[in-house]
Amino acid sequence: MNAAQFGSDPPAAAGAHALLDASSDAAAVLSAHGVVLGWTRGAEELLGHPAPEVVGRSAACLTAMPEDPVRIAGVAERCRSGRGWSGVVALRHRDGRRVEVDLRVSAAFRIGEDECFLLSARERQERWTVGESVLDGFLTRSPVGMAVVDRQLRFIWLNDTLERIGGVPRDQRLGRRLSELMPGLQTEALEGLMRKVLETGVPVTDYEYVGWAWADPHRQRAYSTSFFPLVDADDTVTGVCYMVLDVTERWNARRLLSLVNEAGTGIGIGRSLDVLSTAQELADFAVPRFADFVVVDLLETVLSVEGHGAWLPDAGPASAGPVMRRAGMSSVREGCPEAVARVGDRVDFLPPPGDMGTLLRGAATLVPVLDADDEHWTARDPARAARIREFGLHSLISVPMRARNTALGLTTFIRSRNPVPFQTDDVLVAQELVARAALCVDNARRYTREHTAAVTLQRSLLPDALSGGTALDVASHYLPADPSGGVGGDWFDVIPLSGSRVGLVVGDVVGHGITAAAAMGRLRTAVQTLADMEMPPDELLAHLDDLVLRLSEEQTSGARAGDGATAFLGATCLYAVYDPVTRLCTMARAGHPPPVVVAPDGQVDFPAPPAGPPLGLGGMGFETGEIELPANSLLALYTDGLVLGADGDMELGMYRLGGALARPGADLDALCRTAVQLLAVGPQSDDIALLLARTHALRPDQVASWDVAAEAAAVSEVRARATRQVELWGYPELAMTTELVVSELVTNAIRHATAPIRLRLLRDARLTCEVADGSSTAPRLRHARSTDEGGRGLFLVAQLAHRWGVRYTPEGKIIWAEQELP
């Protein structure tokens, strides 16, 4: 490659030349001996020499300054070290004039065997010299306020803009300090910054402050100020120049944005799921940040737990408007004396033009100047017109409260002490505040309605009143995990059974909320049905386990179908049957904690019937356990939320429960509440249910029983004994009915069952007749035809008795019939 190639741009060198070319700088390539190897068009434009005249010649002819071999050698050595060099040099144009350029020399590189340097240059531009008249016009007419103060902080110069911003005439400013002219404009802080600049010589930029202009003392303004030291030729600070810029619009926008952001935080609006609290939070938040008086009026349907809160103005005539009530209000004056209505009162407040339909469907209403003498107030609402005059209410914004395309109410912002009227930008802020509050109100409304429905469902599913008849005194207490009245799946029940027996059940459905409450209701109904079928505890739990399995399958299928359902995980349950005749309590449990028994002398015991699996697992059986309970024993059934404290130790919790219940003779209701209060300390993660039962026993004179021979002749004898016993108990009017019932039941047992046969009469809340036999064949109620000679036995029993039924025992069955005592 020769030197001419860099100047003639042959095709082979086009790529190399493109690398040396520059859009604005002149560039050239020099060899280590100072010979020009490359010359760009930029260099030709800068010095006027075309490439053929320069390439291959020494670059010394291009300089306009004496040759300095030492400097050139130093520059070359620096470039060989890989660092490059830059500086100002004078070059000679082709027409002979001197051209000063900023020259940059690259680090040395090689082209073939030659060591080369890349030079780039740009002509230095002359600085513009500002004339005094131009400078004076610029400073005087600058859109930024400017002033100069001396070391005593007295004004010695200011431009027209600062005079207009501050409102103080120039003649009054000159020779005086800022603190003397505007004492309310944070002058101490501003003059402190000026002194700091005088002492340190360090400028202060963009200091923002808020104040009232001298010419407009009722309107707050925001300013951005910068201070610079004035330095003379001896570097002595002779004064301070400061510049002022009115940034009120920017400050207002930032303040309003901060206000809206603060409203959305946890300390603003929506701290609770309560409609009235949310409405009051909106009013409290806006006063005095945004307004001096705020009222929040909500539709009556929004405040109702049954209503949906929606009002469609097109649904009826304009006169049939919705009913609103005052839900919240706040004022800078204590007690809100501006208000015509108080919280809870029915209101019909509407700002001009007063069209409820338009207001609830449309945008906000802005009344910059509120005139109490306007026809709208004097004719339609004279009471409010009087309040407007009395308290100087002068500006108003009303914003419809809407969420999810539903009208909720109306929020009104009013200013009185704040002299600045509402502007268009304030309407946007008011709309944003109300929109955030409306969403919170709607969430609270929906939560309240659904929560009320869930609580109502659970209360309707739990027993209103429990009765253990004459066999048991019972008391119960339910405490949800949510102290505000949440719902869960814990339940209990007391079920009267035949033969003066009583069934006791307590259970716990997994989960909380309306789903758990609904599942609890289904299980409670199932237990009552199975108990009425006289099933023993182990069989009852087995059938209940099958039901839970079916429920789980239904819920799982629903969840797979995408309807939002979740699988029903299961439940625990304990079912016990107490017999006051034998004083035996038979029980079975499915994953539930064992009961607590307190003897009449106060001794605590924890009987543990065989532990079965929780309901919903399937494939495993349940077993029964039996304990004898002396009269006046206390039996406690509970859910695990009561004994699983913060430490999670269930055994320790059971001992605590036993200690709390070891108070013989205490009132049962008070004992139940006290036990829950002692054990439920602090926040609870699970619901609590406690069922207490104090046992009684039937006296021997309340029970009469006879063995019956399996022959027809024995019927008349046992019938006569039963009649005498009923008369002996003092119920002669029941003698004939008892005679018929005993005759039919005993006759059926002799004819269709097997020995042993036994008759028992029980005198309790009702008169019960029981006939036991050794057969497990179920009796059938038949309706005999008119020509039949038999088949009417059980039909007669069903007609004469209050109720009748059959229950099975390990030895056979018992057919029973109850009669109401007179």
Number of C-alpha atoms within 10 A of each C-alpha: 10 9 20 18 21 25 22 16 16 12 9 10 14 13 11 13 20 11 8 20 19 15 7 13 19 24 24 25 23 25 22 15 11 16 18 25 27 28 30 24 21 21 24 18 13 22 20 14 18 16 23 15 10 21 25 20 15 15 17 14 10 16 15 17 12 8 10 8 9 9 10 12 11 12 16 19 15 17 19 17 10 12 12 19 16 14 10 14 17 17 21 18 18 14 9 11 10 15 17 16 19 16 20 18 23 20 20 21 16 11 11 8 6 12 14 24 25 19 23 24 23 19 18 13 9 6 6 6 6 9 8 9 8 10 10 13 11 12 17 17 13 14 15 17 23 24 20 22 24 19 15 15 19 19 22 16 15 21 22 18 20 23 17 13 18 19 13 16 12 18 9 10 18 15 16 16 18 19 16 11 15 16 11 14 17 15 16 13 11 17 15 11 17 27 17 16 21 25 12 10 19 12 17 16 13 13 13 15 17 15 16 17 19 16 12 11 11 13 13 13 19 18 18 17 20 18 25 20 24 18 14 10 6 6 9 12 19 14 25 25 20 20 19 22 19 19 16 16 11 12 18 16 14 12 13 19 14 11 19 18 13 15 22 16 11 10 11 19 27 26 14 15 17 19 27 20 18 25 26 20 23 26 28 21 20 22 19 17 11 19 25 21 27 30 28 29 27 30 23 21 20 25 23 14 18 14 13 16 20 18 19 13 17 8 9 9 9 12 8 9 16 18 15 23 23 24 26 24 26 27 22 17 12 8 10 17 16 20 18 13 18 16 17 16 13 17 17 17 19 16 19 16 10 13 12 20 17 12 21 21 16 11 13 19 17 21 17 17 12 22 18 21 14 11 13 17 19 15 10 12 15 15 12 18 21 17 16 20 14 12 14 17 23 22 22 24 24 26 26 27 29 22 19 9 8 17 22 29 28 25 28 25 25 25 27 18 16 17 13 14 17 22 14 10 11 17 20 14 17 22 20 19 24 28 17 19 27 29 17 22 30 25 18 21 26 20 16 19 19 16 18 17 15 22 19 14 16 24 14 11 17 19 14 7 10 16 17 23 18 16 25 26 18 23 22 21 17 19 23 20 19 15 11 7 13 18 27 29 27 33 28 27 21 23 19 20 18 22 22 24 22 23 25 24 24 23 27 29 24 19 20 18 16 21 19 22 26 18 21 25 22 15 23 22 13 16 22 17 13 18 22 17 15 18 17 20 24 23 18 21 27 18 15 22 28 16 17 22 18 14 19 18 14 15 19 16 15 15 14 12 10 9 10 10 15 16 16 22 18 19 27 24 28 28 26 23 23 28 24 23 18 13 19 17 20 20 26 29 31 26 18 24 21 22 22 22 24 23 20 19 12 17 15 18 14 15 13 16 19 16 18 21 20 20 26 21 14 13 9 11 13 18 17 18 17 16 14 13 24 16 17 19 21 28 23 23 24 31 27 22 24 26 24 21 20 13 9 11 11 16 12 14 20 22 16 16 21 22 15 17 25 19 18 17 13 11 10 20 14 10 20 22 16 15 19 20 14 12 18 19 11 9 11 18 13 23 24 25 24 24 24 24 23 23 23 23 21 19 11 9 9 14 15 16 16 14 15 22 16 20 12 13 10 15 19 14 12 22 21 15 15 23 20 16 17 22 14 10 11 11 15 15 12 17 19 12 16 27 19 16 26 28 20 19 22 29 20 16 25 20 11 11 22 16 16 17 21 20 23 18 24 22 21 17 14 16 22 25 27 24 24 28 26 19 19 16 13 13 15 10 14 12 14 13 10 7 6 9 8 11 15 16 20 19 15 15 24 17 10 17 19 14 15 19 16 19 18 20 16 7 12 18 20 23 21 25 26 26 20 12 13 7
